[in-house]
Each structure stands twice: as C-alpha cells, then as structure tokens.
Amino acid sequence: MTVTRAEYCVIACAEAWRGDGEVLASPMGLIPALGARLARLTFAPDLLLTDGEAMLVRPDGTPEGWLPYRRHLEFVTGGRRHVMMGASQIDRFGNQNISCVGDWARPDRQLLGVRGAPVNTLNNPTSYWIPRHSRRVFVEKVDMVCGVGYDHAGGARFHRIPRVVSDLGVFDFATPDHSMRLASLHPGVTVADVREATSFALAVPDGVPPTREPTAEELRLVREVLDPAGARAKEVS
Amino acid sequence: MGDKTMTADEAVARLRSGMTLGIGGWGSRRKPMALVRALLRSDVRDLTVVSYGGPDVGMLAAAGRIRKLVAAFVTLDSIPLEPHYRAARERGAIDLMEIDEAMFLWGLRAAANRLPFLPVRAGLGSDVMRVNPGLRTVTSPYGDGETFVAMPALRLDAALVHVNRADRLGNGQYLGPDPYFDDLFCEAADEAYMSCERIVDTAELTKEAAPQTLLVGRHTVTGVVEAPGGAHFTSCAPDYGRDEAAQREYATTPWPEYAERLLDSPAREGS
C-alpha cells in the first residue's frame, strides 16, 4: 500500500522529537499528536506524553503522572519540553502569529491570542506544524509576533526552533542568518510547489532530500494502533 | 467562625463598576458561570477583567461590561475562537492587555505575594512588548546578567471562582484533575466570591477525598455561593463535563437573543 501524504507528515513530525530524551512532547494538532506517540513507541521511548488534559500518560492512555496547567508551565520554564505549535502566520525567521490578523489595535480577524507562544519560544525547543502550506501562512512578515523568531530572539539562551513541518515538506533554520531553509520534500512535492506556496524567499540547497520513508512497523503502528479510523486524512488529504 | 454563605446576586451586589475582577477556571473549564450570569443581571460595568478567558469573557464583552481585558487567550476549547469576544475585538469595543500565559501567572503570583513584580523569561522579542509599552525589564544583579520582563502584579479588587465542594466558612475543594489557578486568583484579590456545586460540612470535605483537594483557603474567601450546575455549560469534572450542545447554542445565537431567551433559563442551570 502506498504511503499517504498524511503519513509522511506523521513521520516528519515524529522526527522532531528524535534524541530529545526524557522530556514532555507537547503536540498541537492531530498529526503532531500521532507523531509524538509514534516516536514514543519506537525511537524515542523516554518521551513523556499528555492526554491533552491534566495527566501524563503512556501511549495506551495509562496515567503515569499529574500534569495540571501549573506543572505544565514548569515543564516549559524548566526546559524539559519540546512543543510543536500551530501557526496562523510564520515568517522566514520563524516568527509565529496566532493572535490576530491585521492591526492589533482593531484586528480584521481576532484569533486565539498569544497564548504561551512567547514563553515557549524563550524556554524550550519550539517546532511548528502547518497542515496547509500557503502564502497566507508563510508570510514575509507576521502581523503579531507571538512565537519569537531568530531575528527577534537576540541570541536568547534557550531559544531554538528545531523544525517546521508542513503538508509540503520539512523546514529548518540551518543557514548562516537563521532564515528558513527547505530541509526535505514530502514525496510527490517539487521545489516549485513549495516556492509557489511561500511568500518569502526560502533557502533551497542543492539536492533537497525526500522526507524519509516510514518503516513497515511504523506504518503498522500508525494504521492499526494509533489512528485506525484514519482521522489523519482529514487534517492532510 | 463566620458563615459566609450568600446568593449569587448578593455576592454580585458587593461588586462595583470600575473594579478589576479576576475570573477563575481556564477556557471553557470550571468557569463561575452562575456568578457571571448574576453579574450580567446587575448594572456593574467598566470592568477590568483578568481571565484565562472563556465564555465568561465572551458574555461580559458581548454585554458591554468590559472596559479592559487582561488575557493571554480567549477560547471555548472545543470551539477554538470565542465568537462574542472576537466580535468585540473586531469592532474595537474593548481595551486589551495581551500577555503570555506565563506572564499572566507570574502577575498573579506577584500579587498574591505582595510583590510589585516578578522577573519572567517571557515576552522579550515578541510583540507583547510592542502592544504593552508600559512593560519594563529588569536585569539580573548576579553574574549571569540576563534581562527579564518585570511582570507587574495583577492585583485584583475581587475574584470569582467555582469549585466542586465548599464548606460554609469558605474552604473550597476541587475534585477534578486540574486546579487551574483558582487558589491564586483568590490570594491575589481583596475579596473573593466562590461558588460551588454543593455546600457540605467541613468534616465531609476530607471524608473520602485527599487533603490536597482542599484548594482554596477560607482566609482568602469573602462569600460562598451554593450553585449546582454553576459552571454550566463549561466543564466541572467530575460532577459534569462540558455541555457541548449548550455551548454550540451560545456560540451560534446572536447575543441579544441569547441574553433574552437563554441566559437565565432554568434549564441552563444544573441540567
């Protein structure tokens, strides 16, 4: 059976937590949540997972710890956490906006608010998941800096944006000026597709690799254990 | 020792226009909705509301009671964007102090500890600094020399919270998985009004539940209101979950109609 785009996205999200050790994986969105659980079940067995409410749980849902908001915030400030947030807008230095579109004083569209994006980005690794890569999301300049990008971070001690995963590919900031770089393309996507859907000039190295293939065991876990109902296809088709 | 029981309307009668009011819970979880509804029946207005915002903020904003909001977000959780808050913001109807979730928490902690501010590693580099030009920074006096935001105390004139059980003296108990920050709201406030699902004898509180469920101390509480279903339609685990149908109705009904027809309908309370 062929691997779907949504499944490549699950793998690309899971890879964000590789090598993180005994830290809390905080995925926002279904595909990052599948990725975190897949990582925990395979190559990152020490990861801590949440039930999205107030408990730390094993992948099968068994509680193993207490995680009310007050303790969750201490995971953030203590740095033992790697979050994958969403972004209504993101720019070439990784500044992220989830607060509002337009002028902050009287927005065209009020969104969630800054939430924990400022504290996340200054304290623990912060990756992003964008299920629909478009020029409206990948913008030249965000309307409100919520998550702090490299050009605003001033070399802050604990600031790090390991990766951005979209439905088209994986991106990082491994360039001299920490501007966004295309790190891998999901199979079936071209560099031209990504450029077309991105408002800013993206760094594109020669010979961009494809996002890696899932192993047979990873595919089995995703299809039979983690998401047998196939909800992942609703987030990325 | 004083019996602090009162009705929701009696609690709200002690509030005045222009106050800074903290509201407990988180998003659409364990919000003191019976007290908020009582507030909407009163003529209190020009409020500065401090909240991890949910429908409490949406209703008060829709009714024009909020002059200024202090918040990191406003959400209904299962409905990510709060429609009435959103409409109020998009018509420029309220002032906003938009801060990060951790800054908000440090602000309450500073207030509860009678400190003017606490240093927090959050906000710098973000537009939270641009939209709050009054925020100041502080540099560590030790060798590291790091600069932090000096998060000012969020001192509250009054706080409203809702818990599962309480005694008549103002000892409040939560029985769900998350205390949110209701204890801190009460500690940061000059007066706190706590509603509960059920008032019980003090001895009853720890008969079956562990002592650490005793979240709110009576020394921080001014009034206790028995309000079964008092968080409805938000969740109040384990007594009840969120009433998603009622929340959807709230989110999709134009505010004047909702206020007229559904706000105080008996079916809304304790259903």
Interface residues (C-beta under 8 A of the other chain):
Chain A: E53 A54 M55 W66 P68 Y69 R70 L73 V76 T77 S99 C100 W104 A105 R106 P107 D108 R109 Q110 L111 L112 G113 V114 R115 G116 A117 P118 V119 T121 L122 N123 M144 V145 C146 G147 V148 H152 A153 G154 A156 R157 F158 H159
Chain B: W26 G53 A71 A72 F73 V74 T75 P80 L81 Y85 R86 R89 E90 R91 G92 E98 I99 D100 E101 A102 M103 L105 V120 R121 A122 G123 L124 G125 S126 D127 V128 R130 V131 E146 G176 P177 D178 P179 Y180 F181
